């Protein structure tokens, strides 16, 4: 290990100590593979969304063991304090600037030693980020926001800088990632490979390409270029979003569902589970229900980093 890396790790080790109550840090980093966020500071409250390991958040409020946070997609919700690791802004900046590793496997395990036979430290999912502390054989040595250490098989992750250098944000690459999630169960509020709702599926797939968009389908529908769908869908492009719902008496659309258009009148979405469906009545995958509630399409990919609501993580203040 280079001496500069050793010095950095020594500095980080001192920063992982939990701050005193008087300090009341304004920031935190998610410390579990998938952090459920809720509507209120209660165990019985509904699930709003999810945040992923290594994700920086801003602390807005505290109530007993609960913390209200703001995620990079501008979403506010409550989480259990034990799911995040508080940091001062300087600590967060150091975390963001340190060498990191991105989990690319849909599901994987971090082990206490470089062996699958050793004690697991935690599970991880696609999109999780950990501090990259070194490597040993077929494993990366990683550190969590709270300073825990472990080993991730190299086949399950990649250093952040390499991931970004090879990452494609073209429609076909994004759709290939979407197809990896086929069969993933529907989960209200889910935005991880453990379970996704419709807009959570879209958001999860795009986050696996370093893209952040608004959380809900109705919010996603307000971004990019709105497109009226022709009967044969010839004016659509793979990677466009399809929005579904109903129209009020005054003609106002009410968006309740979203999916990716794949081409040839097929789309992929999360309804029951992630699956491919079709708008073509002659297709065995024809989905009459969703065809009947199709409202319009949205073209968002050309507009990434041109909107305050759609951006890659380097353009997010919380990732700086």
C-alpha positions as CSV (number, residue, x, y, z in Angstrom):
1,X,0.0,0.0,0.0
2,X,1.3,3.5,-0.9
3,X,2.3,5.7,2.1
4,X,-0.3,8.3,1.0
5,X,-3.0,5.7,1.3
6,X,-1.8,4.7,4.7
7,X,-1.9,8.3,5.9
8,X,-5.4,8.7,4.5
9,X,-6.6,5.6,6.3
10,X,-5.1,6.8,9.5
11,X,-6.9,10.1,9.2
12,X,-10.1,8.4,8.4
13,X,-9.8,6.0,11.3
14,X,-9.8,9.1,13.6
15,X,-12.8,10.5,11.9
16,X,-15.1,7.5,12.3
17,X,-15.6,8.1,16.0
18,X,-19.1,9.0,16.7
19,X,-19.5,12.7,17.5
20,X,-20.8,13.9,20.8
21,X,-24.4,15.0,21.2
22,X,-23.3,18.6,21.5
23,X,-21.8,18.5,18.0
24,X,-25.0,17.5,16.3
25,X,-23.5,16.8,12.8
26,X,-25.5,18.0,9.9
27,X,-24.6,15.2,7.5
28,X,-24.4,11.4,7.5
29,X,-23.6,8.4,5.3
30,X,-25.8,5.4,5.0
31,X,-24.2,2.5,6.9
32,X,-26.4,-0.5,5.9
33,X,-26.9,-2.1,2.5
34,X,-30.5,-0.8,2.2
35,X,-31.9,1.8,4.5
36,X,-35.7,2.0,4.6
37,X,-37.0,5.6,4.9
38,X,-40.4,6.3,6.5
39,X,-43.1,8.9,6.5
40,X,-42.9,9.5,10.2
41,X,-40.6,8.8,13.2
42,X,-42.4,5.5,14.1
43,X,-41.8,1.9,13.4
44,X,-45.4,1.5,12.1
45,X,-45.2,4.4,9.6
46,X,-45.3,3.7,5.9
47,X,-42.2,3.2,3.8
48,X,-41.3,6.2,1.7
49,X,-38.2,5.1,-0.2
50,X,-34.8,3.6,0.4
51,X,-31.2,4.8,0.6
52,X,-28.1,2.8,-0.2
53,X,-24.9,2.0,1.7
54,X,-22.4,4.8,1.1
55,X,-25.0,7.4,0.1
56,X,-24.4,10.8,1.6
57,X,-27.4,12.5,3.2
58,X,-28.2,15.8,5.0
59,X,-29.7,15.6,8.5
60,X,-32.7,17.8,9.0
61,X,-34.2,16.8,12.3
62,X,-33.9,14.2,15.1
63,X,-36.6,12.5,17.3
64,X,-35.4,9.9,19.8
65,X,-33.8,7.1,17.8
66,X,-35.1,8.5,14.5
67,X,-33.4,11.0,12.2
68,X,-35.0,13.0,9.4
69,X,-32.8,13.1,6.3
70,X,-32.6,14.6,2.8
71,X,-31.3,12.3,0.2
72,X,-29.4,13.3,-3.0
73,X,-32.7,13.1,-5.0
74,X,-34.1,15.8,-2.7
75,X,-36.4,13.4,-0.9
76,X,-37.1,13.9,2.8
77,X,-38.0,11.0,5.2
78,X,-37.3,9.5,8.6
79,X,-34.8,6.7,9.2
80,X,-33.5,4.8,12.2
81,X,-30.4,6.6,13.5
82,X,-28.5,3.3,13.6
83,X,-28.8,3.0,9.8
84,X,-26.6,6.1,9.1
85,X,-23.3,7.3,10.4
86,X,-23.2,11.0,11.3
87,X,-20.4,13.2,10.0
88,X,-19.4,16.8,10.0
89,X,-19.1,18.4,6.5
90,X,-15.4,18.0,6.5
91,X,-15.7,14.3,7.3
92,X,-18.3,13.9,4.5
93,X,-16.0,15.6,2.0
94,X,-13.2,13.3,3.0
95,X,-15.5,10.3,2.5
96,X,-16.5,11.5,-0.9
97,X,-12.9,12.2,-2.0
98,X,-11.5,8.9,-0.7
99,X,-10.9,5.9,-3.0
100,X,-14.2,4.0,-3.2
101,X,-15.6,0.8,-4.5
102,X,-18.9,0.3,-6.2
103,X,-20.8,-2.9,-5.8
104,X,-21.9,-4.2,-9.2
105,X,-23.4,-7.6,-8.2
106,X,-27.2,-7.5,-7.6
107,X,-26.5,-9.2,-4.3
108,X,-23.2,-10.0,-2.5
109,X,-21.6,-10.4,0.9
110,X,-18.7,-8.7,2.6
111,X,-16.7,-11.1,4.6
112,X,-14.6,-10.6,7.7
113,X,-11.6,-12.3,6.0
114,X,-10.7,-12.9,2.4
115,X,-12.6,-16.1,2.4
116,X,-16.2,-17.1,1.7
117,X,-16.0,-19.4,4.7
118,X,-15.4,-16.5,7.1
119,X,-18.0,-14.6,9.1
120,X,-20.1,-12.2,7.0
121,X,-19.8,-8.5,7.9
122,X,-23.0,-7.6,5.9
123,X,-24.8,-8.1,2.7
124,X,-24.5,-5.5,-0.1
125,X,-26.5,-4.7,-3.2
126,X,-25.8,-3.1,-6.5
127,X,-25.0,0.6,-6.2
128,X,-23.6,0.3,-2.7
129,X,-20.3,2.3,-2.2
130,X,-17.6,1.5,0.3
131,X,-14.2,2.9,1.0
132,X,-11.5,1.0,-1.0
133,X,-8.7,0.2,1.4
134,X,-6.7,-2.3,-0.6
135,X,-6.9,-5.8,-2.0
136,X,-5.8,-9.3,-1.1
137,X,-5.9,-12.0,-3.7
138,X,-9.3,-12.2,-5.2
139,X,-10.8,-9.8,-2.7
140,X,-11.0,-6.0,-2.2
141,X,-10.5,-4.8,1.3
142,X,-13.2,-2.3,2.1
143,X,-14.3,0.0,5.0
144,X,-17.8,1.1,6.0
145,X,-18.7,4.6,7.1
146,X,-18.5,3.6,10.7
147,X,-15.0,2.0,10.3
148,X,-15.9,-1.6,10.0
149,X,-13.7,-3.5,7.7
150,X,-14.2,-6.5,5.4
151,X,-13.5,-8.2,2.1
152,X,-15.6,-8.2,-1.0
153,X,-14.9,-10.7,-3.8
154,X,-13.5,-8.8,-6.8
155,X,-16.1,-10.2,-9.1
156,X,-18.8,-8.3,-7.1
157,X,-17.4,-4.8,-7.3
158,X,-15.1,-2.4,-9.1
159,X,-13.2,0.7,-8.0
160,X,-15.2,3.8,-8.5
161,X,-12.8,5.5,-10.9
162,X,-12.7,2.4,-13.1
163,X,-16.5,2.0,-13.0
164,X,-17.0,5.6,-14.2
165,X,-14.4,5.3,-16.9
166,X,-16.2,2.2,-18.4
167,X,-19.7,3.3,-17.6
168,X,-22.1,3.7,-20.5
169,X,-25.2,6.0,-20.1
170,X,-26.5,5.0,-23.6
171,X,-30.1,3.6,-23.8
172,X,-29.0,0.0,-24.8
173,X,-26.7,-0.2,-21.8
174,X,-29.3,1.0,-19.4
175,X,-31.9,-1.4,-20.8
176,X,-29.4,-4.3,-20.4
177,X,-29.2,-3.3,-16.7
178,X,-33.0,-3.2,-16.5
179,X,-33.2,-6.7,-17.9
180,X,-30.8,-7.9,-15.1
181,X,-33.6,-7.1,-12.6
182,X,-36.3,-9.2,-14.3
183,X,-38.1,-11.1,-11.6
184,X,-37.2,-8.7,-8.8
185,X,-40.3,-8.5,-6.5
186,X,-42.4,-5.4,-6.4
187,X,-42.0,-3.5,-3.1
188,X,-43.8,-0.3,-2.3
189,X,-41.1,2.3,-1.6
190,X,-38.4,0.0,-2.9
191,X,-35.4,1.5,-4.7
192,X,-32.9,-1.4,-4.5
193,X,-32.3,-4.8,-5.9
194,X,-34.0,-6.3,-2.9
195,X,-37.3,-4.9,-4.2
196,X,-38.6,-2.1,-6.3
197,X,-41.8,-0.2,-7.0
198,X,-42.4,1.2,-10.5
199,X,-40.6,4.5,-10.2
200,X,-38.1,2.8,-7.8
201,X,-37.2,0.4,-10.6
202,X,-36.5,3.2,-13.0
203,X,-34.5,5.1,-10.3
204,X,-32.5,2.0,-9.3
205,X,-31.6,1.1,-12.9
206,X,-30.4,4.7,-13.6
207,X,-28.5,4.9,-10.3
208,X,-26.6,1.8,-11.4
209,X,-25.4,4.1,-14.3
210,X,-24.5,6.9,-11.9
211,X,-27.7,8.9,-12.7
212,X,-30.0,10.4,-10.1
213,X,-33.6,11.3,-11.0
214,X,-36.7,12.2,-8.9
215,X,-38.1,9.5,-6.8
216,X,-41.8,9.3,-7.8
217,X,-43.4,8.6,-11.2
218,X,-45.4,11.9,-11.1
219,X,-42.1,13.8,-10.5
220,X,-40.3,11.9,-13.2
221,X,-43.1,12.8,-15.6
222,X,-42.3,16.5,-15.3
223,X,-38.7,16.0,-16.4
224,X,-37.2,16.0,-19.9
225,X,-39.2,16.1,-23.1
226,X,-42.8,15.0,-23.1
227,X,-43.9,12.9,-26.1
228,X,-47.4,12.0,-27.3
229,X,-47.2,8.3,-28.2
230,X,-48.2,7.4,-31.8
231,X,-50.3,4.3,-32.2
232,X,-47.4,2.3,-33.5
233,X,-44.8,3.9,-31.1
234,X,-42.6,4.8,-34.0
235,X,-41.9,8.2,-32.5
236,X,-40.4,6.6,-29.4
237,X,-36.8,5.6,-28.8
238,X,-35.4,2.9,-26.5
239,X,-34.7,4.3,-23.1
240,X,-37.7,6.7,-23.2
241,X,-40.0,6.5,-20.1
242,X,-43.6,5.5,-20.5
243,X,-46.1,7.0,-18.1
244,X,-49.4,5.4,-17.2
245,X,-52.4,6.6,-15.2
246,X,-55.7,8.3,-15.8
247,X,-57.0,11.7,-17.0
248,X,-59.3,13.9,-15.0
249,X,-62.5,15.5,-16.4
250,X,-60.5,18.7,-17.2
251,X,-57.9,16.8,-19.1
252,X,-55.2,16.8,-16.4
253,X,-53.2,13.6,-16.4
254,X,-52.7,11.7,-13.2
255,X,-49.5,9.7,-13.4
256,X,-49.3,6.5,-11.2
257,X,-47.0,4.2,-13.1
258,X,-43.8,4.3,-15.2
259,X,-41.5,2.0,-17.2
260,X,-38.7,1.9,-19.8
261,X,-39.6,1.7,-23.5
262,X,-37.5,-1.0,-25.1
263,X,-38.4,-0.7,-28.8
264,X,-40.8,-2.8,-31.0
265,X,-43.7,-1.7,-28.7
266,X,-42.2,-3.5,-25.7
267,X,-41.5,-2.0,-22.3
268,X,-40.1,-3.2,-19.0
269,X,-41.6,-2.2,-15.6
270,X,-42.2,-3.3,-12.1
271,X,-45.8,-4.5,-11.5
272,X,-46.0,-7.6,-9.3
273,X,-42.3,-8.1,-10.3
274,X,-40.0,-6.6,-12.8
275,X,-41.1,-7.9,-16.2
276,X,-41.2,-7.2,-19.9
277,X,-44.6,-6.3,-21.5
278,X,-45.9,-5.2,-24.8
279,X,-48.3,-2.6,-26.3
280,X,-48.8,-4.8,-29.3
281,X,-52.1,-6.8,-29.2
282,X,-50.4,-9.5,-31.4
283,X,-47.5,-9.9,-29.0
284,X,-47.7,-12.8,-26.5
285,X,-46.5,-10.3,-23.9
286,X,-49.4,-7.9,-24.6
287,X,-50.5,-6.0,-21.5
288,X,-54.0,-4.7,-22.2
289,X,-54.4,-3.1,-18.8
290,X,-51.4,-0.9,-19.1
291,X,-52.0,-0.2,-22.8
292,X,-55.4,1.2,-21.7
293,X,-53.9,3.6,-19.2
294,X,-50.9,4.8,-21.3
295,X,-50.7,8.6,-21.0
296,X,-47.5,9.8,-22.7
297,X,-43.8,9.2,-22.9
298,X,-40.8,11.2,-21.6
299,X,-37.3,11.5,-23.1
300,X,-34.9,12.2,-20.2
301,X,-31.5,10.8,-21.1
302,X,-30.4,13.8,-23.3
303,X,-31.3,16.1,-20.4
304,X,-29.2,14.6,-17.6
305,X,-27.0,17.2,-16.0
306,X,-29.1,19.9,-17.7
307,X,-31.8,19.9,-14.9
308,X,-31.5,20.5,-11.2
309,X,-33.5,17.3,-10.7
310,X,-31.6,14.9,-13.0
311,X,-27.8,14.6,-12.7
312,X,-24.9,12.3,-12.2
313,X,-23.5,11.9,-8.7
314,X,-20.4,14.2,-9.3
315,X,-22.9,17.0,-9.9
316,X,-24.7,16.5,-6.6
317,X,-23.6,18.8,-3.7
318,X,-23.9,15.9,-1.3
319,X,-21.4,13.9,-3.2
320,X,-18.8,16.6,-3.2
